[in-house]
Amino acid sequence: MKRRTLALALLLGGVVLPPVADEVRAGPPPKKVVAPPPQTNQNEALQQRLAILRRKVLRDEDFNETDDTNRDPFRSFLGIFVDRGARAVVSQTVPAIFGKFALEELTLIAVVTGDANPRAMFRDPSGLGQVVKRGDYLSKSAARVTKILSDRVVLELAEATAGGETRALEKAILVNPEGADK
């Protein structure tokens, strides 16, 4: 029973224990706890702020990104601080089978089909013939072989547009274009 009474008195702060002689106090005295302001003032202030926000009319300009007030939090701004200097334009070259010749100078002389890997043979102006398969690159223009059919080879060329972008252009080369005219 005495323990309960003592615990209750300690919890309520009613019992003050005498200071112990061996105890040495260091540092400043403890600060007094200030009671928080009444909740009614906080609730009233909150209600006033909410009322002001409800009355505010939002416009499109409020959502436009500006550097000083409304910036995009998901955009990386590291590029601003990097000194890029003058970068040289690196041209990407593809190892082509007939890299010294233009596509118009090459002649398709044979097509071998009938299995899973069809092949075609092109001849350059000097008379040298080379066998190509699907995926190989031909000529200076880096035309890629996309299809090998029984009478033609379809090539894909990368053409630069006026805007600086590249677009794919397909060109078919027949096996015997002179014989097709007869």
One Martini backbone bead per residue (centre of mass of N, CA, C, O) as a GRO file, in nm:
protein
  182
    1MET     BB    1   0.057   0.063  -0.021
    2LYS     BB    2   0.302   0.253   0.004
    3ARG     BB    3   0.394   0.228  -0.288
    4ARG     BB    4   0.148   0.352  -0.422
    5THR     BB    5   0.164   0.624  -0.284
    6LEU     BB    6   0.448   0.698  -0.379
    7ALA     BB    7   0.396   0.675  -0.685
    8LEU     BB    8   0.168   0.884  -0.694
    9ALA     BB    9   0.332   1.123  -0.582
   10LEU     BB   10   0.549   1.124  -0.804
   11LEU     BB   11   0.360   1.168  -1.046
   12LEU     BB   12   0.233   1.441  -0.928
   13GLY     BB   13   0.473   1.607  -0.775
   14GLY     BB   14   0.444   1.624  -0.445
   15VAL     BB   15   0.731   1.510  -0.405
   16VAL     BB   16   1.021   1.618  -0.230
   17LEU     BB   17   1.345   1.557  -0.233
   18PRO     BB   18   1.620   1.558  -0.074
   19PRO     BB   19   1.928   1.639  -0.103
   20VAL     BB   20   2.222   1.498  -0.183
   21ALA     BB   21   2.548   1.527  -0.082
   22ASP     BB   22   2.694   1.377  -0.336
   23GLU     BB   23   2.556   1.567  -0.518
   24VAL     BB   24   2.638   1.726  -0.828
   25ARG     BB   25   2.584   2.026  -0.984
   26ALA     BB   26   2.564   2.086  -1.335
   27GLY     BB   27   2.499   2.362  -1.476
   28PRO     BB   28   2.219   2.479  -1.553
   29PRO     BB   29   1.923   2.538  -1.483
   30PRO     BB   30   1.627   2.442  -1.534
   31LYS     BB   31   1.378   2.491  -1.743
   32LYS     BB   32   1.086   2.625  -1.795
   33VAL     BB   33   0.773   2.526  -1.868
   34VAL     BB   34   0.577   2.623  -2.130
   35ALA     BB   35   0.274   2.675  -2.206
   36PRO     BB   36   0.071   2.630  -2.441
   37PRO     BB   37  -0.132   2.756  -2.632
   38PRO     BB   38  -0.429   2.767  -2.699
   39GLN     BB   39  -0.627   2.591  -2.929
   40THR     BB   40  -0.814   2.813  -3.036
   41ASN     BB   41  -0.603   2.990  -3.184
   42GLN     BB   42  -0.508   2.772  -3.382
   43ASN     BB   43  -0.780   2.710  -3.511
   44GLU     BB   44  -0.840   2.995  -3.611
   45ALA     BB   45  -0.588   3.026  -3.790
   46LEU     BB   46  -0.645   2.784  -3.971
   47GLN     BB   47  -0.921   2.879  -4.076
   48GLN     BB   48  -0.815   3.138  -4.208
   49ARG     BB   49  -0.615   3.009  -4.407
   50LEU     BB   50  -0.823   2.828  -4.553
   51ALA     BB   51  -1.004   3.060  -4.652
   52ILE     BB   52  -0.790   3.197  -4.827
   53LEU     BB   53  -0.730   2.950  -5.013
   54ARG     BB   54  -1.023   2.919  -5.124
   55ARG     BB   55  -1.030   3.215  -5.261
   56LYS     BB   56  -0.816   3.136  -5.445
   57VAL     BB   57  -0.723   3.187  -5.781
   58LEU     BB   58  -0.622   2.983  -6.034
   59ARG     BB   59  -0.372   2.995  -6.280
   60ASP     BB   60  -0.160   2.919  -6.535
   61GLU     BB   61   0.086   3.084  -6.417
   62ASP     BB   62   0.118   2.905  -6.154
   63PHE     BB   63   0.236   2.646  -6.344
   64ASN     BB   64   0.473   2.784  -6.439
   65GLU     BB   65   0.807   2.774  -6.504
   66THR     BB   66   1.043   2.917  -6.279
   67ASP     BB   67   1.352   2.987  -6.144
   68ASP     BB   68   1.255   3.142  -5.867
   69THR     BB   69   0.956   3.002  -5.779
   70ASN     BB   70   0.875   2.747  -6.008
   71ARG     BB   71   1.030   2.464  -6.001
   72ASP     BB   72   1.138   2.159  -6.106
   73PRO     BB   73   1.196   1.881  -5.895
   74PHE     BB   74   1.273   1.657  -6.142
   75ARG     BB   75   1.497   1.834  -6.242
   76SER     BB   76   1.815   1.851  -6.365
   77PHE     BB   77   2.090   2.100  -6.285
   78LEU     BB   78   2.384   1.994  -6.366
   79GLY     BB   79   2.422   2.111  -6.661
   80ILE     BB   80   2.486   2.407  -6.578
   81PHE     BB   81   2.781   2.331  -6.431
   82VAL     BB   82   2.882   2.222  -6.701
   83ASP     BB   83   3.163   2.227  -6.907
   84ARG     BB   84   3.155   2.170  -7.250
   85GLY     BB   85   3.239   2.328  -7.472
   86ALA     BB   86   3.407   2.211  -7.752
   87ARG     BB   87   3.265   1.972  -7.944
   88ALA     BB   88   3.321   1.712  -8.131
   89VAL     BB   89   3.208   1.561  -8.408
   90VAL     BB   90   3.100   1.230  -8.417
   91SER     BB   91   3.142   0.993  -8.652
   92GLN     BB   92   2.968   0.714  -8.760
   93THR     BB   93   3.117   0.413  -8.854
   94VAL     BB   94   3.066   0.148  -9.079
   95PRO     BB   95   3.151  -0.165  -9.165
   96ALA     BB   96   3.195  -0.209  -9.499
   97ILE     BB   97   3.236  -0.398  -9.774
   98PHE     BB   98   3.202  -0.134  -9.983
   99GLY     BB   99   3.354   0.146  -9.863
  100LYS     BB  100   3.470   0.284 -10.154
  101PHE     BB  101   3.174   0.273 -10.263
  102ALA     BB  102   2.900   0.334 -10.423
  103LEU     BB  103   2.586   0.210 -10.470
  104GLU     BB  104   2.575   0.269 -10.788
  105GLU     BB  105   2.846   0.089 -10.849
  106LEU     BB  106   2.689  -0.154 -10.779
  107THR     BB  107   2.630  -0.510 -10.855
  108LEU     BB  108   2.383  -0.745 -10.894
  109ILE     BB  109   2.456  -1.100 -10.977
  110ALA     BB  110   2.343  -1.274 -10.716
  111VAL     BB  111   2.107  -1.529 -10.583
  112VAL     BB  112   2.072  -1.725 -10.276
  113THR     BB  113   1.826  -1.961 -10.213
  114GLY     BB  114   1.647  -2.212  -9.985
  115ASP     BB  115   1.724  -2.114  -9.707
  116ALA     BB  116   1.767  -1.946  -9.406
  117ASN     BB  117   2.042  -1.816  -9.559
  118PRO     BB  118   2.052  -1.586  -9.765
  119ARG     BB  119   2.236  -1.480 -10.063
  120ALA     BB  120   2.453  -1.223 -10.207
  121MET     BB  121   2.605  -1.077 -10.509
  122PHE     BB  122   2.852  -0.832 -10.547
  123ARG     BB  123   2.989  -0.580 -10.776
  124ASP     BB  124   3.247  -0.395 -10.854
  125PRO     BB  125   3.417  -0.198 -11.087
  126SER     BB  126   3.678  -0.404 -11.078
  127GLY     BB  127   3.527  -0.713 -11.039
  128LEU     BB  128   3.470  -0.760 -10.746
  129GLY     BB  129   3.331  -1.012 -10.545
  130GLN     BB  130   3.064  -1.026 -10.291
  131VAL     BB  131   2.926  -1.170 -10.010
  132VAL     BB  132   2.597  -1.134  -9.872
  133LYS     BB  133   2.393  -1.067  -9.588
  134ARG     BB  134   2.188  -1.027  -9.349
  135GLY     BB  135   2.308  -0.709  -9.198
  136ASP     BB  136   2.486  -0.595  -9.393
  137TYR     BB  137   2.719  -0.358  -9.520
  138LEU     BB  138   2.714  -0.107  -9.778
  139SER     BB  139   2.904   0.118  -9.871
  140LYS     BB  140   2.931   0.454  -9.789
  141SER     BB  141   2.614   0.473  -9.692
  142ALA     BB  142   2.541   0.226  -9.514
  143ALA     BB  143   2.384  -0.008  -9.637
  144ARG     BB  144   2.136  -0.230  -9.529
  145VAL     BB  145   2.054  -0.559  -9.524
  146THR     BB  146   1.712  -0.684  -9.500
  147LYS     BB  147   1.650  -0.834  -9.786
  148ILE     BB  148   1.635  -1.161  -9.956
  149LEU     BB  149   1.533  -1.229 -10.265
  150SER     BB  150   1.501  -1.388 -10.570
  151ASP     BB  151   1.525  -1.080 -10.741
  152ARG     BB  152   1.615  -0.919 -10.471
  153VAL     BB  153   1.747  -0.637 -10.275
  154VAL     BB  154   1.697  -0.496  -9.958
  155LEU     BB  155   1.764  -0.164  -9.853
  156GLU     BB  156   1.887   0.044  -9.581
  157LEU     BB  157   1.872   0.393  -9.542
  158ALA     BB  158   2.025   0.686  -9.410
  159GLU     BB  159   1.849   0.991  -9.394
  160ALA     BB  160   1.893   1.330  -9.398
  161THR     BB  161   1.733   1.591  -9.279
  162ALA     BB  162   1.677   1.927  -9.232
  163GLY     BB  163   1.656   1.887  -8.902
  164GLY     BB  164   1.888   1.643  -8.846
  165GLU     BB  165   1.743   1.395  -8.897
  166THR     BB  166   1.678   1.049  -8.926
  167ARG     BB  167   1.579   0.827  -9.194
  168ALA     BB  168   1.430   0.557  -9.333
  169LEU     BB  169   1.533   0.395  -9.647
  170GLU     BB  170   1.413   0.206  -9.913
  171LYS     BB  171   1.596  -0.022 -10.140
  172ALA     BB  172   1.582  -0.181 -10.455
  173ILE     BB  173   1.773  -0.452 -10.604
  174LEU     BB  174   1.822  -0.596 -10.898
  175VAL     BB  175   1.969  -0.848 -11.067
  176ASN     BB  176   1.849  -0.783 -11.385
  177PRO     BB  177   1.782  -0.487 -11.521
  178GLU     BB  178   1.832  -0.537 -11.830
  179GLY     BB  179   1.641  -0.795 -11.856
  180ALA     BB  180   1.369  -0.644 -11.775
  181ASP     BB  181   1.344  -0.469 -12.044
  182LYS     BB  182   1.310  -0.719 -12.264
   0.00000   0.00000   0.00000
